[in-house]
Amino acid sequence: MRHERIEINPAIMDGKPVIRGTRVPVELVLRKLGAGMTTEAILSEHPRLALDDVRAAQAFAADYLADEDIIYR
């Protein structure tokens, strides 16, 4: 599956997957959701993110856990 909103670059956050164009790690978004934070609250704390970015983080994690082929752009 293609994840156009997710970027992995060794020069950004030591290569952790981040939301493209930001330094916001996918892990951070997922941890906040897991702790019960609403999407709206996450977007309020990180105004550069969009709803589709949060959804992309969830989809990326699901594909990673499913061990599917992941294509980075």
C-alpha positions in Angstrom: 0.0 0.0 0.0 1.2 3.5 -0.8 1.6 6.0 2.1 2.0 9.3 0.5 1.5 11.3 3.8 4.2 9.3 5.6 7.9 10.0 5.2 10.9 8.0 6.3 14.1 9.9 6.0 17.3 9.2 8.0 17.9 12.9 8.3 14.5 13.5 10.0 13.9 12.2 13.5 16.5 9.5 13.0 14.5 7.8 10.3 11.3 7.4 12.3 8.2 7.5 10.2 6.8 11.0 10.3 3.9 12.9 8.8 5.3 14.2 5.5 6.4 17.8 5.7 6.5 17.8 9.5 8.6 16.4 12.3 5.6 14.8 13.9 6.3 11.1 14.3 3.6 8.6 13.5 4.3 7.0 16.8 3.3 10.3 18.6 0.0 10.5 16.9 -0.8 6.8 17.7 0.2 7.2 21.3 -2.0 10.2 21.7 -4.9 8.3 20.2 -4.2 5.3 22.3 -4.2 7.5 25.4 -7.7 8.6 24.6 -7.0 11.9 23.0 -9.5 13.0 20.4 -8.5 13.6 16.8 -9.7 17.2 17.2 -7.4 17.7 20.2 -4.4 16.3 18.3 -5.1 18.6 15.4 -5.4 21.5 17.8 -2.0 20.7 19.4 -0.4 20.2 16.0 -2.0 22.8 13.6 0.2 21.7 10.7 -1.6 18.3 10.7 -4.9 17.5 8.9 -7.5 14.9 9.6 -6.1 12.8 6.7 -2.7 12.9 8.4 -4.1 11.2 11.5 -5.9 8.7 9.4 -2.7 8.0 7.4 -0.8 7.3 10.6 -3.4 4.8 11.6 -3.3 3.1 8.2 0.5 3.0 8.2 0.5 1.3 11.5 -2.1 -1.2 10.4 -0.2 -2.1 7.3 3.1 -2.3 9.2 1.5 -4.7 11.7 -0.1 -6.7 8.9 3.4 -7.1 7.4 2.2 -5.9 4.1 4.5 -4.4 1.5 4.8 -0.7 2.2 5.8 1.7 -0.5 7.3 5.1 0.5 7.3 8.0 -1.9 
